[in-house]
Amino acid sequence: MRPAILAGLLALCLSGSASPGVQMGVVEESKETEHARLKARAEVRFKAGMKALAAGDTGRAVRTLLSVVRMSRMRIDSPYPEMAFNQLKVLTGRAAKELAVARELLAGEDLEAGLKELKRIVRTYSGLWPAKQAGRLLRGLKSDPGFRGALLAESLAEDLREAQALEEEAEAILHPSPAPETEDTGAETPDEDTGADAGARKEMAEDERQAERLERLAEAYEIYGRVRDLGGETAPAQEAAAAIERLEKDAALMARIREIKAEREASEWLGLAMNYLGAGRLDLAREQCEKILSEYPETSEAAEAARLLEEMK
């Protein structure tokens, strides 16, 4: 007996109303309608998955195609679940190759890149077996103290190189390469600076170079400090400590670093004062403003703190 007919008879027995023909007709029509709807949904989802794949959104394509494959459990008369399955086989092969590359990165010198690649595979190919393997490998690596230590060492070495590059840039700013010589024709240049104007322009340019140099060195100093504090007894940490000792002999740099520290703290305190003021806590807002005026009276935040205190009177 056809399942639809059996369902109709069962419904008739339970309801005790309507004629067998009418009841069976309703069930049969409902099943056909649902089947047509599922077929249409499978087609729409498959095409959406292929469109996402063509657009380079592999993660969305995998998720959509997997949903089409799962529709095969509903035994719909549609070619799209099998087509989605075949496309996922291709994507699984691609993911497997990418997983092999991630393993090579981890086995080599670029641990951070390998870790990043594993995370991307898990996110992009979720539901496929390479993503599951990448997830297991990722969890195992994160629980391995040796791997964490190696990853930290690599990260510290990269930070050290960045700080050293900033030092080199600072030196280049202070001592720029001379401009290429031009042929002297004997003719006067209309915009050529002479006398006091030329000296003023040269002095201003020198001041700007010095300011830019200090900004680069201050940034390098901060990175060196992070490497030294996190690196323990590692070689990058020792190099960073030596660099810090060398930079601390530069009085102008140390003065600028103190200014930067003052600007940051004053800005944080002013932000707190504004938050307290917005919450109606005038006492706490006043306390933060007074602290700025006491600790960092020369900052621009001090002028704003004074203005807020005046408003809160």
C-alpha positions as a LaTeX table, in Angstrom:
\begin{tabular}{lrrr}
\hline
Residue & $x$ (\AA) & $y$ (\AA) & $z$ (\AA) \\
\hline
Met1 & 0.00 & 0.00 & 0.00 \\
Arg2 & 1.31 & 3.46 & $-0.87$ \\
Pro3 & 2.47 & 5.47 & 2.17 \\
Ala4 & 0.21 & 8.38 & 1.29 \\
Ile5 & $-2.85$ & 6.13 & 1.15 \\
Leu6 & $-1.92$ & 4.48 & 4.43 \\
Ala7 & $-1.54$ & 7.89 & 6.04 \\
Gly8 & $-4.94$ & 8.91 & 4.72 \\
Leu9 & $-6.63$ & 5.81 & 6.14 \\
Leu10 & $-4.99$ & 6.36 & 9.49 \\
Ala11 & $-6.14$ & 9.96 & 9.57 \\
Leu12 & $-9.66$ & 8.86 & 8.69 \\
Cys13 & $-9.74$ & 6.30 & 11.50 \\
Leu14 & $-8.57$ & 8.83 & 14.01 \\
Ser15 & $-10.89$ & 11.62 & 12.97 \\
Gly16 & $-14.04$ & 9.62 & 12.27 \\
Ser17 & $-15.21$ & 12.26 & 9.81 \\
Ala18 & $-15.10$ & 13.00 & 6.09 \\
Ser19 & $-15.20$ & 10.43 & 3.37 \\
Pro20 & $-12.13$ & 8.28 & 2.57 \\
Gly21 & $-11.73$ & 9.86 & $-0.85$ \\
Val22 & $-11.69$ & 13.41 & 0.42 \\
Gln23 & $-9.30$ & 12.67 & 3.29 \\
Met24 & $-6.84$ & 10.73 & 1.14 \\
Gly25 & $-6.90$ & 13.45 & $-1.48$ \\
Val26 & $-5.91$ & 16.09 & 1.08 \\
Val27 & $-2.95$ & 14.04 & 2.39 \\
Glu28 & $-1.77$ & 13.16 & $-1.11$ \\
Glu29 & $-1.91$ & 16.79 & $-2.22$ \\
Ser30 & $-0.05$ & 17.91 & 0.90 \\
Lys31 & 2.78 & 15.42 & 0.32 \\
Glu32 & 3.15 & 16.43 & $-3.30$ \\
Thr33 & 3.22 & 20.10 & $-2.37$ \\
Glu34 & 5.86 & 19.53 & 0.27 \\
His35 & 7.95 & 17.45 & $-2.12$ \\
Ala36 & 7.82 & 20.18 & $-4.76$ \\
Arg37 & 8.79 & 22.79 & $-2.17$ \\
Leu38 & 11.79 & 20.74 & $-1.02$ \\
Lys39 & 12.94 & 20.19 & $-4.60$ \\
Ala40 & 12.75 & 23.91 & $-5.26$ \\
Arg41 & 14.65 & 24.66 & $-2.04$ \\
Ala42 & 17.42 & 22.20 & $-2.97$ \\
Glu43 & 17.85 & 23.89 & $-6.33$ \\
Val44 & 17.90 & 27.39 & $-4.85$ \\
Arg45 & 20.42 & 26.44 & $-2.17$ \\
Phe46 & 22.69 & 24.61 & $-4.59$ \\
Lys47 & 22.79 & 27.60 & $-6.92$ \\
Ala48 & 23.40 & 29.93 & $-4.00$ \\
Gly49 & 26.30 & 27.74 & $-2.88$ \\
Met50 & 27.85 & 27.74 & $-6.34$ \\
Lys51 & 27.41 & 31.50 & $-6.58$ \\
Ala52 & 29.20 & 31.97 & $-3.25$ \\
Leu53 & 31.99 & 29.70 & $-4.46$ \\
Ala54 & 32.38 & 31.72 & $-7.67$ \\
Ala55 & 32.54 & 34.89 & $-5.59$ \\
Gly56 & 35.37 & 33.47 & $-3.48$ \\
Asp57 & 33.29 & 32.98 & $-0.33$ \\
Thr58 & 34.30 & 29.36 & 0.22 \\
Gly59 & 33.06 & 29.21 & 3.80 \\
Arg60 & 29.54 & 30.20 & 2.84 \\
Ala61 & 29.64 & 27.84 & $-0.15$ \\
Val62 & 30.57 & 24.89 & 2.07 \\
Arg63 & 27.83 & 25.64 & 4.57 \\
Thr64 & 25.20 & 26.01 & 1.85 \\
Leu65 & 26.20 & 22.90 & $-0.08$ \\
Leu66 & 26.24 & 20.85 & 3.11 \\
Ser67 & 22.65 & 21.88 & 3.76 \\
Val68 & 21.74 & 20.62 & 0.28 \\
Val69 & 23.44 & 17.27 & 0.91 \\
Arg70 & 21.50 & 16.86 & 4.15 \\
Met71 & 18.28 & 17.21 & 2.18 \\
Ser72 & 19.01 & 13.80 & 0.62 \\
Arg73 & 17.71 & 12.29 & 3.85 \\
Met74 & 14.27 & 13.53 & 2.87 \\
Arg75 & 14.40 & 11.28 & $-0.22$ \\
Ile76 & 13.40 & 14.05 & $-2.59$ \\
Asp77 & 13.46 & 13.39 & $-6.33$ \\
Ser78 & 16.17 & 15.95 & $-7.12$ \\
Pro79 & 19.69 & 15.79 & $-8.61$ \\
Tyr80 & 20.97 & 18.69 & $-6.50$ \\
Pro81 & 21.93 & 16.80 & $-3.30$ \\
Glu82 & 24.21 & 14.52 & $-5.33$ \\
Met83 & 25.59 & 17.49 & $-7.27$ \\
Ala84 & 26.31 & 19.27 & $-4.00$ \\
Phe85 & 28.01 & 16.13 & $-2.67$ \\
Asn86 & 30.28 & 15.96 & $-5.72$ \\
Gln87 & 31.21 & 19.62 & $-5.38$ \\
Leu88 & 32.02 & 19.13 & $-1.70$ \\
Lys89 & 34.34 & 16.27 & $-2.66$ \\
Val90 & 36.30 & 18.76 & $-4.76$ \\
Leu91 & 36.39 & 21.26 & $-1.89$ \\
Thr92 & 37.47 & 18.52 & 0.52 \\
Gly93 & 40.42 & 17.76 & $-1.74$ \\
Arg94 & 41.33 & 21.44 & $-1.78$ \\
Ala95 & 41.07 & 21.65 & 2.00 \\
Ala96 & 43.26 & 18.56 & 2.39 \\
Lys97 & 46.01 & 20.21 & 0.32 \\
Glu98 & 45.76 & 23.39 & 2.40 \\
Leu99 & 45.99 & 21.32 & 5.58 \\
Ala100 & 49.19 & 19.73 & 4.24 \\
Val101 & 50.63 & 23.22 & 3.67 \\
Ala102 & 49.71 & 24.22 & 7.22 \\
Arg103 & 51.52 & 21.12 & 8.54 \\
Glu104 & 54.62 & 22.06 & 6.53 \\
Leu105 & 54.56 & 25.57 & 7.98 \\
Leu106 & 54.31 & 24.16 & 11.49 \\
Ala107 & 57.17 & 21.76 & 10.84 \\
Gly108 & 59.31 & 24.59 & 9.47 \\
Glu109 & 60.20 & 27.97 & 10.90 \\
Asp110 & 56.93 & 29.85 & 10.42 \\
Leu111 & 54.86 & 28.61 & 13.37 \\
Glu112 & 52.63 & 31.67 & 13.52 \\
Ala113 & 51.69 & 31.34 & 9.85 \\
Gly114 & 50.92 & 27.63 & 10.33 \\
Leu115 & 48.69 & 28.39 & 13.30 \\
Lys116 & 46.88 & 31.09 & 11.35 \\
Glu117 & 46.36 & 28.69 & 8.45 \\
Leu118 & 44.87 & 26.02 & 10.74 \\
Lys119 & 42.39 & 28.53 & 12.12 \\
Arg120 & 41.40 & 29.56 & 8.61 \\
Ile121 & 40.84 & 25.95 & 7.53 \\
Val122 & 38.63 & 25.28 & 10.57 \\
Arg123 & 36.59 & 28.39 & 9.86 \\
Thr124 & 36.33 & 27.98 & 6.08 \\
Tyr125 & 35.74 & 24.23 & 5.73 \\
Ser126 & 33.65 & 23.58 & 8.84 \\
Gly127 & 31.81 & 20.27 & 8.43 \\
Leu128 & 34.43 & 18.65 & 6.17 \\
Trp129 & 36.99 & 16.19 & 7.51 \\
Pro130 & 40.08 & 18.42 & 6.88 \\
Ala131 & 38.52 & 21.08 & 9.09 \\
Lys132 & 37.93 & 18.51 & 11.83 \\
Gln133 & 41.55 & 17.35 & 11.60 \\
Ala134 & 42.78 & 20.95 & 11.65 \\
Gly135 & 40.67 & 21.56 & 14.75 \\
Arg136 & 42.13 & 18.56 & 16.56 \\
Leu137 & 45.66 & 19.61 & 15.59 \\
Leu138 & 44.96 & 23.15 & 16.76 \\
Arg139 & 43.72 & 22.00 & 20.15 \\
Gly140 & 46.72 & 19.73 & 20.56 \\
Leu141 & 49.18 & 22.50 & 19.73 \\
Lys142 & 47.56 & 24.97 & 22.10 \\
Ser143 & 47.94 & 22.48 & 24.96 \\
Asp144 & 51.61 & 21.82 & 24.12 \\
Pro145 & 53.91 & 24.01 & 26.27 \\
Gly146 & 56.80 & 23.48 & 23.87 \\
Phe147 & 54.80 & 24.76 & 20.92 \\
Arg148 & 53.52 & 27.76 & 22.87 \\
Gly149 & 57.08 & 28.60 & 23.84 \\
Ala150 & 58.32 & 28.32 & 20.26 \\
Leu151 & 55.44 & 30.45 & 19.01 \\
Leu152 & 56.19 & 33.12 & 21.61 \\
Ala153 & 59.88 & 33.11 & 20.69 \\
Glu154 & 59.01 & 33.61 & 17.02 \\
Ser155 & 56.62 & 36.43 & 17.85 \\
Leu156 & 59.22 & 38.13 & 20.05 \\
Ala157 & 61.86 & 37.85 & 17.33 \\
Glu158 & 59.47 & 39.49 & 14.87 \\
Asp159 & 58.73 & 42.31 & 17.32 \\
Leu160 & 62.47 & 42.79 & 17.85 \\
Arg161 & 63.02 & 43.16 & 14.12 \\
Glu162 & 60.20 & 45.71 & 13.94 \\
Ala163 & 61.76 & 47.80 & 16.73 \\
Gln164 & 65.17 & 47.65 & 15.07 \\
Ala165 & 63.64 & 48.78 & 11.80 \\
Leu166 & 62.05 & 51.75 & 13.58 \\
Glu167 & 65.47 & 52.72 & 14.96 \\
Glu168 & 66.93 & 52.60 & 11.47 \\
Glu169 & 64.09 & 54.77 & 10.16 \\
Ala170 & 64.73 & 57.28 & 12.95 \\
Glu171 & 68.39 & 57.50 & 11.99 \\
Ala172 & 67.46 & 57.97 & 8.33 \\
Ile173 & 65.08 & 60.81 & 9.26 \\
Leu174 & 67.77 & 62.62 & 11.21 \\
His175 & 70.39 & 62.13 & 8.49 \\
Pro176 & 68.51 & 62.06 & 5.18 \\
Ser177 & 70.32 & 61.15 & 2.01 \\
Pro178 & 71.56 & 64.24 & 0.13 \\
Ala179 & 69.46 & 65.37 & $-2.80$ \\
Pro180 & 70.93 & 64.67 & $-6.23$ \\
Glu181 & 73.00 & 67.52 & $-7.59$ \\
Thr182 & 71.53 & 69.56 & $-10.42$ \\
Glu183 & 73.40 & 71.36 & $-13.14$ \\
Asp184 & 74.24 & 74.97 & $-12.26$ \\
Thr185 & 73.02 & 77.12 & $-15.14$ \\
Gly186 & 73.79 & 80.40 & $-13.43$ \\
Ala187 & 70.15 & 81.47 & $-13.55$ \\
Glu188 & 68.42 & 82.47 & $-10.32$ \\
Thr189 & 65.56 & 80.32 & $-9.09$ \\
Pro190 & 62.46 & 82.46 & $-8.44$ \\
Asp191 & 61.48 & 80.65 & $-5.22$ \\
Glu192 & 65.01 & 80.30 & $-3.87$ \\
Asp193 & 65.28 & 81.17 & $-0.13$ \\
Thr194 & 67.89 & 83.73 & 0.88 \\
Gly195 & 69.16 & 85.17 & 4.15 \\
Ala196 & 67.03 & 84.89 & 7.29 \\
Asp197 & 64.13 & 83.18 & 5.48 \\
Ala198 & 66.35 & 80.33 & 4.39 \\
Gly199 & 67.69 & 79.92 & 7.92 \\
Ala200 & 64.19 & 79.87 & 9.40 \\
Arg201 & 63.01 & 77.26 & 6.93 \\
Lys202 & 66.06 & 75.11 & 7.56 \\
Glu203 & 65.60 & 75.34 & 11.35 \\
Met204 & 61.91 & 74.43 & 11.06 \\
Ala205 & 62.72 & 71.43 & 8.91 \\
Glu206 & 65.33 & 70.34 & 11.44 \\
Asp207 & 62.79 & 70.59 & 14.28 \\
Glu208 & 60.31 & 68.51 & 12.34 \\
Arg209 & 62.92 & 65.87 & 11.66 \\
Gln210 & 63.86 & 65.74 & 15.32 \\
Ala211 & 60.21 & 65.39 & 16.36 \\
Glu212 & 59.61 & 62.60 & 13.87 \\
Arg213 & 62.80 & 60.86 & 14.97 \\
Leu214 & 61.67 & 60.90 & 18.59 \\
Glu215 & 58.27 & 59.46 & 17.66 \\
Arg216 & 59.88 & 56.52 & 15.88 \\
Leu217 & 62.31 & 55.90 & 18.73 \\
Ala218 & 59.54 & 56.09 & 21.32 \\
Glu219 & 57.59 & 53.47 & 19.40 \\
Ala220 & 60.69 & 51.28 & 19.19 \\
Tyr221 & 61.31 & 51.74 & 22.92 \\
Glu222 & 57.80 & 50.53 & 23.73 \\
Ile223 & 58.19 & 47.42 & 21.57 \\
Tyr224 & 61.58 & 46.67 & 23.11 \\
Gly225 & 59.97 & 46.86 & 26.54 \\
Arg226 & 57.30 & 44.36 & 25.56 \\
Val227 & 59.90 & 41.94 & 24.19 \\
Arg228 & 62.04 & 42.26 & 27.31 \\
Asp229 & 59.12 & 41.75 & 29.69 \\
Leu230 & 57.65 & 38.75 & 27.87 \\
Gly231 & 60.85 & 37.08 & 26.70 \\
Gly232 & 62.36 & 36.02 & 29.99 \\
Glu233 & 65.87 & 34.70 & 29.33 \\
Thr234 & 65.49 & 34.36 & 25.56 \\
Ala235 & 67.92 & 35.94 & 23.11 \\
Pro236 & 65.33 & 38.48 & 21.79 \\
Ala237 & 64.63 & 39.63 & 25.35 \\
Gln238 & 68.33 & 40.15 & 26.04 \\
Glu239 & 68.78 & 42.12 & 22.83 \\
Ala240 & 65.75 & 44.23 & 23.71 \\
Ala241 & 67.13 & 44.94 & 27.20 \\
Ala242 & 70.42 & 46.11 & 25.69 \\
Ala243 & 68.56 & 48.35 & 23.23 \\
Ile244 & 66.50 & 49.87 & 26.05 \\
Glu245 & 69.66 & 50.61 & 28.03 \\
Arg246 & 71.15 & 52.33 & 24.99 \\
Leu247 & 68.03 & 54.40 & 24.24 \\
Glu248 & 67.64 & 55.53 & 27.85 \\
Lys249 & 70.88 & 57.52 & 27.46 \\
Asp250 & 69.03 & 59.83 & 25.04 \\
Ala251 & 67.67 & 62.60 & 27.28 \\
Ala252 & 65.41 & 64.06 & 24.60 \\
Leu253 & 63.87 & 60.66 & 23.94 \\
Met254 & 63.23 & 60.01 & 27.62 \\
Ala255 & 61.53 & 63.39 & 27.91 \\
Arg256 & 59.29 & 62.56 & 24.94 \\
Ile257 & 58.44 & 59.15 & 26.40 \\
Arg258 & 57.39 & 60.83 & 29.66 \\
Glu259 & 55.21 & 63.20 & 27.63 \\
Ile260 & 53.58 & 60.29 & 25.81 \\
Lys261 & 52.90 & 58.51 & 29.12 \\
Ala262 & 51.35 & 61.70 & 30.51 \\
Glu263 & 49.19 & 62.18 & 27.42 \\
Arg264 & 47.91 & 58.59 & 27.57 \\
Glu265 & 47.09 & 58.61 & 31.27 \\
Ala266 & 45.51 & 62.05 & 31.12 \\
Ser267 & 43.39 & 60.93 & 28.18 \\
Glu268 & 42.25 & 57.82 & 30.06 \\
Trp269 & 41.37 & 59.84 & 33.16 \\
Leu270 & 39.50 & 62.41 & 31.09 \\
Gly271 & 37.53 & 59.60 & 29.46 \\
Leu272 & 36.59 & 58.29 & 32.90 \\
Ala273 & 35.55 & 61.78 & 33.98 \\
Met274 & 33.28 & 62.10 & 30.94 \\
Asn275 & 31.71 & 58.69 & 31.66 \\
Tyr276 & 31.08 & 59.57 & 35.30 \\
Leu277 & 29.65 & 62.92 & 34.26 \\
Gly278 & 27.28 & 61.20 & 31.86 \\
Ala279 & 26.18 & 58.81 & 34.62 \\
Gly280 & 25.47 & 61.69 & 36.99 \\
Arg281 & 28.38 & 60.89 & 39.34 \\
Leu282 & 29.71 & 64.41 & 39.66 \\
Asp283 & 31.86 & 63.51 & 42.66 \\
Leu284 & 33.82 & 60.88 & 40.73 \\
Ala285 & 34.01 & 63.04 & 37.62 \\
Arg286 & 35.42 & 65.89 & 39.71 \\
Glu287 & 37.95 & 63.54 & 41.28 \\
Gln288 & 39.31 & 62.46 & 37.86 \\
Cys289 & 39.54 & 66.05 & 36.62 \\
Glu290 & 41.41 & 67.15 & 39.74 \\
Lys291 & 43.81 & 64.26 & 39.32 \\
Ile292 & 44.61 & 65.38 & 35.76 \\
Leu293 & 45.28 & 68.94 & 36.90 \\
Ser294 & 47.49 & 67.69 & 39.71 \\
Glu295 & 49.53 & 65.09 & 37.82 \\
Tyr296 & 49.61 & 66.43 & 34.25 \\
Pro297 & 48.87 & 70.17 & 34.26 \\
Glu298 & 50.75 & 70.80 & 31.01 \\
Thr299 & 48.64 & 68.50 & 28.85 \\
Ser300 & 45.76 & 69.56 & 26.61 \\
Glu301 & 43.55 & 67.24 & 28.69 \\
Ala302 & 44.24 & 69.46 & 31.71 \\
Ala303 & 42.62 & 72.41 & 29.96 \\
Glu304 & 39.55 & 70.29 & 29.21 \\
Ala305 & 39.48 & 69.00 & 32.81 \\
Ala306 & 39.53 & 72.59 & 34.09 \\
Arg307 & 36.62 & 73.45 & 31.83 \\
Leu308 & 34.61 & 70.50 & 33.12 \\
Leu309 & 35.31 & 71.47 & 36.74 \\
Glu310 & 34.05 & 74.94 & 36.01 \\
Glu311 & 30.84 & 73.53 & 34.55 \\
Met312 & 30.30 & 71.27 & 37.57 \\
Lys313 & 30.39 & 74.15 & 40.05 \\
\hline
\end{tabular}
